[in-house]
Amino acid sequence: MWDSIVQAFNSAVIQLEANVYWLTLSYLLFSEFGAPLPIPGNFVLVAGGFLLGRQGDLPIWLMGLAILALVPGAVTMFWIGRRGGLPLLNRIGPKIGLSQRRRDRIVGWLERRAVLGLIVIRVLPTFRLGTTLIPGALGMPWPRFALGMGCGLVAWVITYMGLGYAMGLFS
């Protein structure tokens, strides 16, 4: 029985390795558009890097493609936040601890540290969808958001996929 479990697991890993590009990219694309998927994107990046590391393939192509797959979702969610996010924040903000005073503090913070703040928030394992919706809803200027989110996406993908790749090389 144990042999059949191990054989099934190895078969699944082989299928994952054979389809690592499509699985990683499609998952990241859907998750960035706000789809409620059960596995965090950080884990998907680590897993993709790990599988490539096991194969001895460099993750450069997957990193670049992952960044390209994430951009449409980030841009779309920013503009959704810009168009309709403020009424939503006004309605549910107090229920989730986001009072008007706290929002004012966030707006001030975003005005002072927007680019660095988006990079840090993006790389930390947090509620990533908020990094695109909330700046749009709170009126962050588009050029500042684009620079911060672009740098944040690159740092996020390189950090987590690089971590997985290193683990895969030494597994």
C-alpha positions as CSV (number, residue, x, y, z in Angstrom):
1,M,0.0,0.0,0.0
2,W,2.8,2.4,0.9
3,D,4.4,1.8,-2.5
4,S,1.3,2.7,-4.3
5,I,1.0,6.0,-2.4
6,V,4.6,6.9,-3.1
7,Q,4.1,5.9,-6.8
8,A,1.0,8.2,-7.0
9,F,2.8,11.0,-5.4
10,N,5.8,10.7,-7.8
11,S,3.4,10.5,-10.7
12,A,1.8,13.8,-9.5
13,V,5.2,15.5,-9.2
14,I,6.1,14.4,-12.7
15,Q,2.9,16.0,-14.0
16,L,3.5,19.2,-12.1
17,E,7.1,19.4,-13.4
18,A,5.9,18.9,-17.0
19,N,3.3,21.7,-16.7
20,V,5.0,24.1,-14.2
21,Y,4.8,27.0,-16.6
22,W,1.1,26.8,-17.4
23,L,0.0,25.9,-13.9
24,T,2.0,28.7,-12.3
25,L,1.0,31.4,-14.8
26,S,-2.7,30.6,-14.9
27,Y,-2.9,30.4,-11.1
28,L,-1.1,33.8,-10.7
29,L,-3.3,35.4,-13.4
30,F,-6.6,34.3,-11.8
31,S,-5.4,35.2,-8.3
32,E,-4.3,38.7,-9.3
33,F,-7.8,39.4,-10.6
34,G,-9.1,38.6,-7.2
35,A,-10.3,35.0,-7.7
36,P,-10.7,33.3,-4.3
37,L,-8.2,30.6,-4.8
38,P,-7.2,28.3,-1.9
39,I,-3.4,28.5,-2.2
40,P,-1.5,31.8,-1.7
41,G,0.4,33.1,-4.7
42,N,3.6,33.2,-2.6
43,F,3.4,29.4,-2.3
44,V,2.7,29.0,-6.0
45,L,5.9,31.0,-6.8
46,V,7.9,29.0,-4.4
47,A,6.5,25.7,-5.8
48,G,7.2,26.8,-9.4
49,G,10.8,27.8,-8.5
50,F,11.3,24.5,-6.6
51,L,10.1,22.4,-9.5
52,L,12.4,24.2,-11.9
53,G,15.3,23.9,-9.4
54,R,14.7,20.1,-9.2
55,Q,14.9,19.9,-13.0
56,G,18.0,22.2,-13.1
57,D,16.2,24.7,-15.3
58,L,16.9,28.4,-14.7
59,P,13.7,30.2,-13.6
60,I,14.4,33.4,-15.6
61,W,11.7,32.7,-18.2
62,L,9.1,31.8,-15.7
63,M,9.9,34.9,-13.6
64,G,9.5,37.1,-16.6
65,L,6.2,35.4,-17.7
66,A,4.9,35.5,-14.1
67,I,5.5,39.3,-13.9
68,L,3.7,39.7,-17.3
69,A,0.8,37.5,-16.1
70,L,0.4,39.6,-12.9
71,V,0.3,43.1,-14.5
72,P,-3.2,42.9,-16.1
73,G,-4.8,41.9,-12.8
74,A,-3.0,44.5,-10.7
75,V,-3.9,47.3,-13.2
76,T,-7.5,46.1,-13.4
77,M,-7.9,45.9,-9.7
78,F,-6.4,49.4,-9.2
79,W,-8.9,50.9,-11.7
80,I,-11.8,49.0,-10.1
81,G,-10.7,50.5,-6.8
82,R,-10.5,53.9,-8.4
83,R,-13.9,53.7,-10.0
84,G,-16.0,52.1,-7.2
85,G,-13.7,51.4,-4.2
86,L,-14.4,54.5,-2.1
87,P,-18.1,53.8,-1.6
88,L,-17.2,50.2,-0.7
89,L,-14.6,51.4,1.8
90,N,-17.1,53.8,3.3
91,R,-19.6,51.0,3.8
92,I,-17.4,48.2,5.0
93,G,-14.3,50.1,6.2
94,P,-15.5,50.6,9.8
95,K,-16.5,47.0,10.0
96,I,-13.0,45.8,9.3
97,G,-11.2,48.5,11.4
98,L,-10.6,51.0,8.6
99,S,-12.1,54.1,10.1
100,Q,-12.0,57.5,8.3
101,R,-9.2,58.6,10.6
102,R,-7.2,55.5,9.7
103,R,-7.9,56.0,6.0
104,D,-6.6,59.5,6.3
105,R,-3.4,58.2,7.9
106,I,-3.0,55.7,5.1
107,V,-3.5,58.3,2.4
108,G,-0.8,60.5,4.1
109,W,1.5,57.5,4.3
110,L,0.9,56.6,0.6
111,E,1.7,60.2,-0.4
112,R,5.0,60.1,1.4
113,R,6.2,56.6,0.8
114,A,4.1,55.2,-2.0
115,V,6.7,53.4,-4.1
116,L,8.7,51.9,-1.2
117,G,5.4,51.0,0.7
118,L,4.0,49.1,-2.3
119,I,7.2,47.2,-2.7
120,V,7.3,46.2,1.0
121,I,3.7,45.3,1.2
122,R,3.9,43.3,-2.0
123,V,6.8,41.2,-0.8
124,L,5.5,40.5,2.7
125,P,3.0,37.7,2.9
126,T,-0.1,39.9,3.3
127,F,-3.5,40.5,1.8
128,R,-2.1,41.3,-1.7
129,L,-5.4,42.3,-3.2
130,G,-5.5,45.2,-0.9
131,T,-2.2,46.5,-2.4
132,T,-4.1,47.1,-5.7
133,L,-7.6,48.0,-4.7
134,I,-6.9,50.3,-1.7
135,P,-4.5,52.6,-3.5
136,G,-7.0,53.0,-6.3
137,A,-9.9,53.7,-3.9
138,L,-7.9,56.2,-1.9
139,G,-6.9,58.1,-5.0
140,M,-3.2,57.3,-5.4
141,P,-1.9,58.9,-8.6
142,W,-1.5,56.3,-11.4
143,P,2.2,57.0,-12.2
144,R,3.1,56.5,-8.6
145,F,1.1,53.3,-8.3
146,A,2.5,51.9,-11.6
147,L,6.1,52.5,-10.5
148,G,5.5,51.0,-7.0
149,M,3.5,48.1,-8.1
150,G,5.9,47.3,-11.0
151,C,8.9,47.3,-8.7
152,G,6.9,45.3,-6.1
153,L,5.8,42.7,-8.6
154,V,9.4,42.2,-9.7
155,A,10.7,42.0,-6.1
156,W,7.9,39.6,-5.1
157,V,8.4,37.2,-8.0
158,I,12.2,37.2,-7.7
159,T,12.1,36.7,-3.9
160,Y,9.6,33.8,-3.7
161,M,10.5,32.0,-6.9
162,G,14.2,32.4,-6.1
163,L,13.7,30.9,-2.7
164,G,11.9,27.9,-4.3
165,Y,14.6,27.5,-6.9
166,A,17.3,27.4,-4.3
167,M,15.4,24.8,-2.3
168,G,14.9,22.8,-5.5
169,L,18.6,22.8,-6.4
170,F,19.5,21.4,-3.0
171,S,16.7,18.9,-2.7
